[in-house]
């Protein structure tokens, strides 16, 4: 439209009419003559607005997601890093606690038996050395280790050293089928020879075929001359079963080792044997059996505190 005098007059007229309609609408309130037109317009334009909003909102959400994706990823990365750090701290704490317990048990066993040991850690197992039941430890000839030294842990007999390098050694485990060690029964002192049976219990041949032995009886190493390959008194295991061998000169028993060979970590190599045979002293104390109900009933009553009348201490069921 060209800027002429007529166009300006028309624009002023339209503005005046608009102000007049606004004034009438405001003063009319709910009874405004424009309400009908407004409702009609809403009915026509409402669906169009909702469709437009529905089309625009996903786009807006996508734009916000793209805008915030960097921040969210950074937060996720930070949370993941913190979780990993916590896991590592927890694992380190658990490992340190477990090894402290192992070391305490090892030192207690060595101290009770009078064994001078060199502590070492298991760094490899099994087929790496070409044997079925062996471990490699991180101590060798530089640490004073020699072939045929006894290896123990806090629970008992682990095996013996078979190969020594400057900084590592190979240990033949007591479970290996080629392993043999002299044993002595707790209490009776009956002598036998224990042999490894792989994953199964060890087999012990007692020299006395008439020896009295039962499940639960315990064994220690008999010991060798000069303490090699075995020092005396090291706990071996407890009897699981006595096999029937009628007419035989020896008696066969199956023995569960004290050591858990699948969880070996810290061990000790006995570099100096004890001065005297510790016999059964290295074995852990036998758990005391709970008293039977009859024994508890026969137990003497607790003493009555001084100053309390005997009648007052008696049972309320007593008569006058």
ZAMARGU-4260 file (C-alpha; in steps of 0.2 Angstrom, whole numbers, plus 5000, padded with zeros to 4 digits):
<rodrens>
0) 5000/5000/5000 | 5006/5017/4995 | 5009/5030/5008 | 4995/5043/5004 | 4983/5054/5013
5) 4969/5041/5011 | 4979/5027/5018 | 4984/5036/5033 | 4966/5041/5037 | 4961/5023/5035
10) 4975/5017/5047 | 4969/5030/5060 | 4951/5024/5058 | 4956/5006/5060 | 4966/5010/5076
15) 4951/5020/5083 | 4939/5005/5079 | 4951/4993/5088 | 4952/5004/5104 | 4933/5005/5104
20) 4931/4986/5103 | 4943/4984/5117 | 4934/4997/5128 | 4917/4988/5124 | 4925/4971/5128
25) 4932/4976/5145 | 4917/4985/5151 | 4905/4971/5145 | 4914/4958/5155 | 4906/4940/5154
30) 4892/4948/5144 | 4903/4956/5131 | 4897/4955/5113 | 4914/4949/5108 | 4914/4933/5118
35) 4905/4923/5105 | 4918/4928/5092 | 4932/4924/5104 | 4925/4907/5108 | 4923/4903/5089
40) 4940/4908/5086 | 4946/4897/5100 | 4937/4882/5093 | 4945/4885/5076 | 4963/4890/5082
45) 4964/4878/5097 | 4967/4862/5088 | 4979/4871/5077 | 4989/4877/5092 | 4989/4860/5100
50) 4996/4852/5084 | 5009/4865/5082 | 5014/4863/5101 | 5014/4844/5099 | 5026/4846/5084
55) 5037/4859/5092 | 5039/4851/5110 | 5048/4835/5104 | 5060/4846/5094 | 5062/4858/5110
60) 5065/4842/5121 | 5078/4836/5108 | 5087/4853/5108 | 5087/4853/5127 | 5094/4835/5127
65) 5107/4839/5115 | 5112/4855/5125 | 5112/4846/5141 | 5120/4830/5135 | 5138/4835/5138
70) 5134/4840/5156 | 5124/4824/5159 | 5138/4813/5152 | 5151/4822/5163 | 5141/4819/5178
75) 5139/4801/5174 | 5158/4799/5171 | 5161/4808/5187 | 5149/4796/5196 | 5157/4781/5188
80) 5175/4786/5193 | 5169/4789/5211 | 5161/4772/5211 | 5177/4764/5204 | 5188/4773/5217
85) 5176/4767/5231 | 5177/4749/5225 | 5196/4749/5224 | 5197/4756/5242 | 5185/4743/5248
90) 5195/4729/5239 | 5211/4735/5245 | 5205/4736/5263 | 5197/4719/5262 | 5214/4712/5255
95) 5224/4721/5268 | 5213/4714/5282 | 5213/4696/5275 | 5232/4696/5273 | 5235/4703/5291
100) 5224/4689/5297 | 5235/4676/5287 | 5251/4684/5293 | 5245/4683/5311 | 5240/4665/5310
105) 5257/4661/5301 | 5267/4669/5315 | 5257/4661/5328 | 5260/4644/5321 | 5278/4647/5318
110) 5280/4654/5336 | 5271/4639/5344 | 5281/4626/5334 | 5298/4635/5336 | 5300/4637/5317
115) 5311/4650/5310 | 5302/4655/5293 | 5304/4666/5278 | 5287/4673/5273 | 5282/4673/5255
120) 5267/4676/5243 | 5260/4664/5231 | 5262/4672/5213 | 5258/4657/5202 | 5249/4640/5203
125) 5248/4624/5193 | 5253/4620/5176 | 5265/4634/5174 | 5278/4623/5182 | 5273/4607/5173
130) 5266/4599/5189 | 5247/4596/5193 | 5248/4603/5211 | 5262/4616/5213 | 5263/4634/5217
135) 5277/4647/5214 | 5282/4659/5228 | 5291/4676/5227 | 5306/4670/5238 | 5321/4660/5232
140) 5340/4657/5235 | 5343/4675/5238 | 5332/4674/5253 | 5341/4659/5260 | 5328/4646/5253
145) 5335/4628/5248 | 5327/4613/5241 | 5317/4601/5252 | 5312/4614/5265 | 5295/4613/5273
150) 5282/4625/5268 | 5267/4630/5280 | 5254/4643/5283 | 5243/4648/5298 | 5233/4632/5297
155) 5247/4619/5294 | 5257/4609/5281 | 5257/4616/5263 | 5271/4606/5255 | 5289/4606/5252
160) 5301/4616/5241 | 5306/4607/5225 | 5315/4620/5214 | 5324/4636/5219 | 5329/4651/5208
165) 5337/4667/5214 | 5320/4676/5218 | 5307/4662/5216 | 5304/4644/5221 | 5292/4630/5217
170) 5283/4621/5230 | 5275/4604/5229 | 5258/4604/5238 | 5253/4591/5250 | 5239/4586/5239
175) 5250/4581/5224 | 5249/4562/5221 | 5268/4561/5221 | 5268/4569/5239 | 5273/4559/5254
180) 5276/4564/5272 | 5278/4555/5289 | 5264/4558/5301 | 5260/4555/5320 | 5243/4553/5327
185) 5239/4566/5341 | 5239/4558/5358 | 5243/4540/5353 | 5258/4545/5343 | 5254/4531/5330
190) 5266/4533/5315 | 5260/4533/5297 | 5264/4540/5280 | 5252/4552/5271 | 5250/4553/5252
195) 5242/4566/5242 | 5226/4562/5232 | 5223/4577/5222 | 5207/4585/5226 | 5201/4571/5237
200) 5206/4568/5255 | 5224/4563/5259 | 5227/4544/5262 | 5237/4539/5277 | 5244/4522/5280
205) 5247/4519/5299 | 5261/4506/5302 | 5251/4498/5316 | 5236/4489/5309 | 5228/4487/5326
210) 5229/4506/5330 | 5214/4513/5338 | 5209/4528/5327 | 5192/4536/5324 | 5185/4550/5314
215) 5190/4567/5320 | 5207/4562/5326 | 5221/4573/5321 | 5238/4571/5314 | 5255/4581/5313
220) 5271/4579/5304 | 5283/4566/5311 | 5298/4576/5305 | 5314/4571/5296 | 5332/4571/5300
225) 5339/4589/5302 | 5321/4595/5298 | 5322/4592/5279 | 5311/4589/5270 | 5299/4590/5285
230) 5300/4598/5302 | 5290/4589/5316 | 5274/4595/5324 | 5266/4604/5309 | 5247/4601/5308
235) 5242/4589/5294 | 5223/4586/5295 | 5210/4576/5304 | 5203/4559/5300 | 5187/4558/5290
240) 5186/4539/5288 | 5194/4523/5294 | 5195/4511/5279 | 5192/4492/5283 | 5208/4483/5280
245) 5205/4466/5288 | 5221/4455/5289 | 5232/4469/5284 | 5247/4474/5293 | 5243/4492/5291
250) 5228/4503/5293 | 5222/4515/5280 | 5213/4532/5285 | 5207/4546/5275 | 5212/4563/5281
255) 5205/4580/5277 | 5219/4593/5277 | 5219/4608/5288 | 5225/4619/5274 | 5213/4626/5260
260) 5224/4623/5245 | 5213/4633/5233 | 5215/4649/5243 | 5233/4650/5246 | 5241/4667/5247
265) 5254/4670/5261 | 5265/4655/5266 | 5281/4653/5277 | 5296/4642/5272 | 5304/4635/5287
270) 5323/4639/5286 | 5328/4634/5303 | 5319/4618/5311 | 5314/4619/5330 | 5327/4614/5343
275) 5314/4601/5351 | 5299/4592/5343 | 5284/4602/5347 | 5273/4586/5346 | 5255/4591/5347
280) 5257/4609/5354 | 5255/4617/5337 | 5237/4609/5334 | 5223/4621/5338 | 5213/4618/5354
285) 5200/4606/5353 | 5183/4614/5354 | 5174/4610/5370 | 5158/4600/5368 | 5142/4608/5375
290) 5136/4600/5392 | 5122/4588/5391 | 5105/4592/5399 | 5109/4579/5412 | 5126/4587/5417
295) 5118/4604/5417 | 5104/4598/5429 | 5117/4590/5440 | 5128/4606/5441 | 5129/4613/5459
300) 5117/4628/5462 | 5125/4646/5462 | 5130/4651/5479 | 5118/4663/5489 | 5125/4680/5492
305) 5130/4684/5509 | 5116/4693/5519 | 5102/4685/5510 | 5091/4674/5520 | 5091/4656/5515
310) 5071/4655/5514 | 5071/4671/5503 | 5083/4663/5491 | 5073/4647/5490 | 5061/4644/5476
315) 5043/4652/5478 | 5035/4635/5476 | 5041/4630/5493 | 5028/4628/5507 | 5028/4638/5524
</rodrens>
